Amino acid sequence: MSASKASISETAAQYLVPRVPFAFAEDSVGSTLASLPGNAFDSIEAVYVLDSQGHLWGLIRLLDLLRAPRDKTLGEVMTAQPPMVNPQEDQERVAGLAVQYGLTDVPVVDMQGRLLGVVPAQALIGILLPSRRKNLY
């Protein structure tokens, strides 16, 4: 195994999926919901709220988005400054953040805070199960 493969094998980068829904703080709940159908997302647990340069400002879980008044802006209903990790973050730290903050996906950002994608729920379960397997039996 090469050094580069070993370095990402147990990090957020290994599990990162890039196609996630995003919108901007000034977008309305209604227009955001209308924009979702017909897209091929890798994960759709939340809509990620970005600034014009792609920096992650917040998120809103899809369930909360569906319940929100259609005329509100995402900036009014989002969770600001959500927990996030960089691609080099250890996989167990990523899973720990998900558990600690009740996230189904963990946002992954570059060093400037621009959204790269998420570590999805399926990957988080896969990370958690081996480390907890001894407690299941």
Phi, psi and chi 1 to 4 in degrees:
 res  aa     phi    psi   chi1   chi2   chi3   chi4
   1 MET       -  135.9  179.9 -176.7  -72.3      -
   2 SER   -77.2  161.4   72.4      -      -      -
   3 ALA   -62.6  -37.6      -      -      -      -
   4 SER   -67.8  -38.0   62.2      -      -      -
   5 LYS   -68.5  -39.6  -75.6 -173.9  179.7  178.5
   6 ALA   -64.5  -34.1      -      -      -      -
   7 SER   -72.0  -25.7   66.0      -      -      -
   8 ILE  -103.1   -4.4   68.3  162.3      -      -
   9 SER   -65.7  -22.5   67.4      -      -      -
  10 GLU  -128.1   38.8  -66.4 -173.6   -7.2      -
  11 THR  -124.8  173.0   64.8      -      -      -
  12 ALA   -58.2  -34.1      -      -      -      -
  13 ALA   -57.9  -34.1      -      -      -      -
  14 GLN   -62.8  -32.7  176.6 -173.8    3.3      -
  15 TYR  -105.5   -5.4  -58.3  100.2      -      -
  16 LEU   -57.8  130.4  177.0   91.1      -      -
  17 VAL  -117.4  130.3  -63.3      -      -      -
  18 PRO   -89.2  -25.2   29.3  -33.1      -      -
  19 ARG   -89.5   95.4  -66.1 -179.0  -45.8 -152.3
  20 VAL  -129.2  152.5  -64.2      -      -      -
  21 PRO   -71.0  138.2   19.7  -25.2      -      -
  22 PHE  -140.6  159.6   68.4   88.0      -      -
  23 ALA  -153.8 -172.8      -      -      -      -
  24 PHE  -118.5  155.8  -56.0   98.0      -      -
  25 ALA   -56.1  -33.0      -      -      -      -
  26 GLU   -83.0   -7.9   62.1  -85.7    7.0      -
  27 ASP   -70.4  144.9  -67.8  -17.3      -      -
  28 SER   -81.4  157.8   72.2      -      -      -
  29 VAL   -58.1  -45.8  167.9      -      -      -
  30 GLY   -60.3  -46.1      -      -      -      -
  31 SER   -68.8  -33.2   67.3      -      -      -
  32 THR   -66.6  -46.2  -57.8      -      -      -
  33 LEU   -61.0  -40.0  -74.3  169.2      -      -
  34 ALA   -66.2  -24.9      -      -      -      -
  35 SER   -84.2  -10.7   72.5      -      -      -
  36 LEU   -76.3  -44.4  -63.9  176.2      -      -
  37 PRO   -61.3  145.4  -23.1   33.5      -      -
  38 GLY    89.1   -0.9      -      -      -      -
  39 ASN   -97.8  151.8  -71.2  -72.6      -      -
  40 ALA  -102.4   80.4      -      -      -      -
  41 PHE   -84.4  148.0  -62.4  117.5      -      -
  42 ASP   -79.3  -26.1  -65.3  -40.0      -      -
  43 SER  -155.2  142.9 -179.8      -      -      -
  44 ILE  -139.8   47.0 -170.7  161.8      -      -
  45 GLU   -79.0  -26.5  -60.5  -64.9  -33.3      -
  46 ALA  -151.5  163.0      -      -      -      -
  47 VAL  -106.5  130.0  172.0      -      -      -
  48 TYR   -95.7  130.6  -63.6   88.1      -      -
  49 VAL   -98.5  121.1 -178.1      -      -      -
  50 LEU  -117.9  160.6  -49.9  178.9      -      -
  51 ASP   -89.8 -177.6   69.5    8.8      -      -
  52 SER   -66.6  -18.0   60.7      -      -      -
  53 GLN   -96.7    3.7  -74.8   80.3   44.4      -
  54 GLY    89.2    8.9      -      -      -      -
  55 HIS   -73.7  138.3  -61.9  103.2      -      -
  56 LEU   -75.5  118.4 -179.5   61.0      -      -
  57 TRP  -100.2  -33.7  -82.5   10.3      -      -
  58 GLY  -174.6 -173.0      -      -      -      -
  59 LEU  -151.7  160.3   63.6   80.9      -      -
  60 ILE  -137.7  124.6 -179.1  165.9      -      -
  61 ARG   -61.8  145.4  -65.2  179.7  -37.2  138.4
  62 LEU   -56.9  -41.5 -174.3   57.3      -      -
  63 LEU   -58.4  -42.9 -177.6   61.6      -      -
  64 ASP   -70.0  -35.7  -64.8  -28.3      -      -
  65 LEU   -63.1  -42.0 -173.8   66.2      -      -
  66 LEU   -64.3  -28.9  -68.9  166.9      -      -
  67 ARG   -87.7  -15.8  -66.5  177.1  179.0  164.1
  68 ALA   -75.8  148.7      -      -      -      -
  69 PRO   -60.0  134.2  -21.2   31.5      -      -
  70 ARG   -62.3  -24.8  -58.3  -66.1 -169.7 -101.6
  71 ASP   -89.4   -6.1   60.7  -24.9      -      -
  72 LYS   -74.9  153.6  -65.7  -80.7 -171.9 -176.8
  73 THR   -88.3  159.7   66.2      -      -      -
  74 LEU   -62.6  -33.7  -65.5 -175.5      -      -
  75 GLY   -60.1  -28.3      -      -      -      -
  76 GLU   -81.5  -24.5  -66.1  174.2  -67.7      -
  77 VAL  -115.2   -6.9  -62.8      -      -      -
  78 MET   -76.0  161.6   73.3  179.6 -174.9      -
  79 THR   -90.4  113.7  -61.3      -      -      -
  80 ALA   -78.0  151.5      -      -      -      -
  81 GLN    47.7   59.4  -60.0  176.0  -31.1      -
  82 PRO   -69.7  159.9   29.2  -35.7      -      -
  83 PRO   -59.5  141.7  -16.8   26.4      -      -
  84 MET  -149.4  161.3   60.5 -169.8   87.3      -
  85 VAL  -131.5  165.0  -62.2      -      -      -
  86 ASN   -97.9  165.5   65.0   53.3      -      -
  87 PRO   -59.7  -26.1  -22.3   32.0      -      -
  88 GLN   -86.1   -0.8  -66.0   75.7   35.3      -
  89 GLU   -62.7  137.6 -166.0   73.6   55.2      -
  90 ASP   -60.0  138.2  179.9   75.0      -      -
  91 GLN   -57.9  -36.2   66.4 -179.5    4.6      -
  92 GLU   -71.7  -31.9  -69.6 -170.3    6.7      -
  93 ARG   -66.2  -40.6  169.6  118.9  168.0   83.1
  94 VAL   -60.0  -49.4  175.1      -      -      -
  95 ALA   -63.7  -37.7      -      -      -      -
  96 GLY   -62.4  -40.1      -      -      -      -
  97 LEU   -63.0  -40.4  -81.6  174.7      -      -
  98 ALA   -60.1  -45.2      -      -      -      -
  99 VAL   -66.5  -47.4  170.8      -      -      -
 100 GLN   -59.6  -40.7 -179.6  179.9   -4.3      -
 101 TYR  -104.7    4.2  -68.9   97.5      -      -
 102 GLY    66.3   36.3      -      -      -      -
 103 LEU   -91.6  141.7  -59.1  172.5      -      -
 104 THR   -92.0  -23.3   50.6      -      -      -
 105 ASP  -131.4  148.8  -74.2  -10.8      -      -
 106 VAL  -114.4  119.7  176.9      -      -      -
 107 PRO   -65.7  141.4  -13.3   23.5      -      -
 108 VAL  -118.0  127.2 -179.5      -      -      -
 109 VAL  -124.5  157.1  -62.1      -      -      -
 110 ASP   -80.1 -176.4   67.2   12.1      -      -
 111 MET   -64.7  -19.7  -61.6  -50.0  -84.7      -
 112 GLN   -93.8   -0.2  -70.4   75.8   39.7      -
 113 GLY    87.9   13.7      -      -      -      -
 114 ARG   -84.0  135.3  -69.8 -176.7  -60.9 -104.1
 115 LEU   -65.4  127.7 -176.7   67.1      -      -
 116 LEU  -102.3  -27.9  -60.6  172.8      -      -
 117 GLY   154.5 -155.1      -      -      -      -
 118 VAL  -138.5  159.9  -59.8      -      -      -
 119 VAL   -93.2  112.9  175.3      -      -      -
 120 PRO   -78.4  167.6   29.4  -34.2      -      -
 121 ALA   -54.5  -44.1      -      -      -      -
 122 GLN   -58.6  -40.7  -56.4   91.8  -40.2      -
 123 ALA   -68.7  -39.5      -      -      -      -
 124 LEU   -61.7  -40.8  -65.9  168.2      -      -
 125 ILE   -63.1  -43.6  -68.7  167.4      -      -
 126 GLY   -62.2  -34.3      -      -      -      -
 127 ILE   -70.9  -43.2  -66.2  165.6      -      -
 128 LEU   -72.5  -37.8  -72.4  169.9      -      -
 129 LEU   -60.0  -49.6  -80.5  178.9      -      -
 130 PRO   -60.0  -37.3  -25.2   33.9      -      -
 131 SER   -76.7  -16.3   64.0      -      -      -
 132 ARG  -109.1   -4.7  -55.3  -70.5 -171.5 -101.8
 133 ARG   -54.6  -40.1 -172.1  167.8  -68.4  150.4
 134 LYS   -62.2  -25.4   64.8 -178.8  176.1 -146.4
 135 ASN   -84.2  -10.5  -63.9  -31.1      -      -
 136 LEU   -84.5  -19.0  -66.1  175.9      -      -
 137 TYR  -107.3      -  -59.7  102.6      -      -
